[in-house]
Amino acid sequence: MGKWRRRTAAYLGALVVVILVYTVAYHEAMATFEGREQTYAHSLQVVVETFTTTGFGSDAPWETTEMNLLVVAMDLTGVLLIFMALPAFVFPLFEETLSTTAPRTVDDRSDHVVICGHTPRGRVLRDELVARDVPYLFVVADEDEATAVYDGGEEHVIHGNPEEIDALRRANVGAARALVADADDETNASVVLSARECVDDGDLRVVSLIEDEEVADYHRYAGADSVVSPRRLLGESLGSKATASVADELGDGVEIGEDFQIAELLVHHGSPLVGETVAESRIGERTGANVLGAWDDGEFESPPRPARVIDEHTVLLVVGTEPELESLKELTLSETRTRRRGSVVVAGYGMVGHSAAAEIRPTDEVTVVDLEDAPGVDVVGDATDRETLETAGVDEARAVVIALDSDTTTIFATLAVKQVAPQVEVIARANDVESVPKLYRAGAEYVLSLSTVSGRLLASQLLDEEVLRPETQVDLVRTRAPRLEGRTLAEADVRAETGVTVVAVERDGDLLTDIGPDTKLIAGDRLVVAGTDDAVNRFNERFC
């Protein structure tokens, strides 16, 4: 409300000047036209009474026309000033008095994560922290933004500039477990320095996000324990997904133990699984692998409903040994599918596109499309233009990775690619989670959100529990469950009750992966469970 205060001060100053001018004019007019000599104090009283419409004192009525015209002018001026004051000053004053504002400090907060900024990736991190019952606090520099966040239902937020030591101290950063600098590169470096000024004994873990990898050393020198580049990771993930979908390989699964991993498999057109429900597919019986979840048109379900129909472009999240996953991989391919030939087209050559292309080049030919000519760019043009796409050979490509900065342009480019080459697999980048469903409806086979990748990468930096690849929506957690000791998984009905899947048990130094309903848990067992944030949270509440 600083602008309102300045405007109010200017209004009051002008009001004082107008009243003084009318006081002098009224005093002189009374002596000249009415022949009445009086004090300036009395003239001031009459002017104030006139302006406030509370009366005219003992001077009314006036005999001369000139005095009556002067009083009329005073009346009109007073009414005008009142009508100006109500909407411009009085109403905002009441609004400020009655409205809520974000707090400026926090009391009795400890072992929390201080998130400097309030961005989509920060909100993903918040969800990860909430799922594990880890306290957090947003520190937002802009007062209006902080108030909007607070009014929106976010209780754990304070207003303060995280570049200032005082604001971090008000966030009780000295008792925090970690601090995340989540703004632009320059601001984040300043936040890191301020954090180290507050806490320099190594007890506080400081993580800084960067857009430009060339400044990473600056942030480390400032005192950051970890420097995270979400755009590079997103590009690598897009490139890895393109390679896996084209080469029909498992890609980078997450190893749980020797020869036991979690991976994502795309169901291709012509696969024998297409059209079957999860129950009808009998994936477990046919391959030994266990289905943890399924993606379809941007919707993720874990565990998938038995009645859920598998169609082409469904992405299965599965767990098993390498031979089991290889067997399932064969089921996901077309029985008559011929290998598409050609390069992988990467549209957009910023940080994300550059990282994606670098990930693909060791195994596949890459054709890069960008608006600007630069080293590494093969086709200069607009990725939403049909002629540009045809020049890049999209119709002959194995896959197209769309790594553009704008979600709106990415959606339009996806539509354009599908018009030129309906059968090509489109793997797209999204900045905001809200754009993911639109991209799937536009025809993309796989979409990765920058905010999701960033938030989950931050979670993997801060949390002791293991998190799957940041682009997935499933967490892999190693934990003890005392309330399950002496019970079988069937007796506890773990999956139905919580939604998590027990994928392995660590017992006496060995990893047991042959887990079934009759598996009985004993004291000392450490479970490896997989599920969404909410499912893992339910599991912890019920069994840990």
WOVEN-V304022 format. One record per backbone hydrogen bond with DSSP energy under -0.5 kcal/mol. NH is the residue of the N-H (numbers start at 1). CO is the residue of the C=O. If there is no record, write none. Layout:
nh: {NH:NH}
co: {CO:CO}
This chain:
nh: {5:6:7:8:9:10:11:12:13:14:15:16:17:18:19:20:21:22:23:24:25:26:27:28:29:30:31:32:33:34:34:35:36:37:38:43:44:45:46:47:48:49:50:51:52:53:54:55:59:68:69:70:71:72:73:74:75:76:77:78:79:80:81:82:83:84:85:86:87:88:89:90:91:93:94:95:96:97:98:99:106:110:111:113:114:114:115:115:116:116:117:117:123:124:125:126:127:128:129:130:131:132:132:133:134:135:137:138:139:140:140:146:147:148:149:150:151:152:153:154:155:157:158:159:160:160:162:164:168:169:170:171:172:173:175:176:177:178:179:180:181:181:182:182:188:189:190:191:192:193:194:195:196:197:198:199:205:205:206:207:207:208:209:210:213:215:216:219:220:221:222:223:223:224:225:226:228:230:233:234:235:236:237:238:239:240:241:242:243:244:245:246:247:248:249:253:254:255:256:257:260:261:262:263:265:267:268:268:271:272:273:274:275:276:278:279:281:282:282:283:286:287:288:288:290:292:292:293:294:295:296:299:301:308:310:313:314:315:316:316:317:318:318:319:320:322:325:326:327:328:329:330:331:332:333:333:335:337:344:345:345:346:347:347:348:348:354:355:356:357:358:359:360:361:362:363:364:367:368:369:370:377:378:378:379:381:381:385:389:390:391:392:393:394:396:397:397:398:399:400:401:402:402:403:403:410:411:412:413:414:415:416:417:418:419:420:421:424:425:427:427:428:428:429:430:435:436:437:439:440:441:442:443:443:444:445:446:448:450:451:453:454:455:456:457:458:459:460:461:462:463:468:472:475:477:477:479:479:483:484:485:486:487:489:490:492:493:494:497:498:499:499:501:503:503:504:505:506:507:507:510:512:512:513:515:519:521:525:526:527:527:528:529:529:530:531:536:537:538:539:540:541:542:543:544:544}
co: {1:2:3:4:5:6:7:8:9:10:11:12:13:14:15:16:17:18:19:20:21:22:23:24:25:26:27:28:29:29:30:30:30:35:36:39:40:41:42:43:44:45:46:47:48:50:49:49:56:64:65:66:67:68:69:70:71:72:73:74:75:76:77:78:79:80:81:82:83:84:85:85:86:89:90:91:92:93:94:95:170:108:175:135:112:178:113:137:114:180:115:139:119:120:121:122:123:124:125:126:127:128:129:130:129:133:113:156:115:138:158:142:143:144:145:146:147:148:150:149:153:155:138:103:140:158:160:161:164:165:166:167:169:168:172:173:112:112:205:114:179:207:116:180:184:185:186:187:188:189:190:191:192:193:194:195:177:203:204:179:205:226:181:228:211:212:213:215:216:217:218:219:220:219:206:206:208:228:229:230:231:232:233:234:235:236:237:238:239:240:241:242:243:244:244:251:262:253:260:260:257:320:254:318:316:314:266:332:268:333:331:271:310:273:308:306:277:278:279:278:282:283:283:284:319:290:317:317:301:315:299:296:294:305:276:267:311:295:265:314:293:263:316:290:261:259:321:322:323:324:325:326:327:328:329:330:270:334:365:343:399:367:345:401:346:369:350:351:352:353:354:355:356:357:358:360:360:344:366:346:379:374:368:376:368:370:379:382:385:386:387:388:390:389:393:393:394:343:343:425:345:400:427:347:401:406:407:408:409:410:411:412:413:414:415:416:417:421:398:400:425:426:446:402:448:432:433:433:435:436:437:438:439:440:439:426:426:428:430:431:449:450:451:452:453:454:455:456:457:458:459:474:469:531:475:529:477:527:543:481:482:521:484:519:517:488:489:489:493:494:494:495:530:501:528:528:512:526:505:510:507:505:510:511:513:516:487:522:506:479:525:504:477:527:501:475:532:533:534:535:536:537:538:539:539:540}
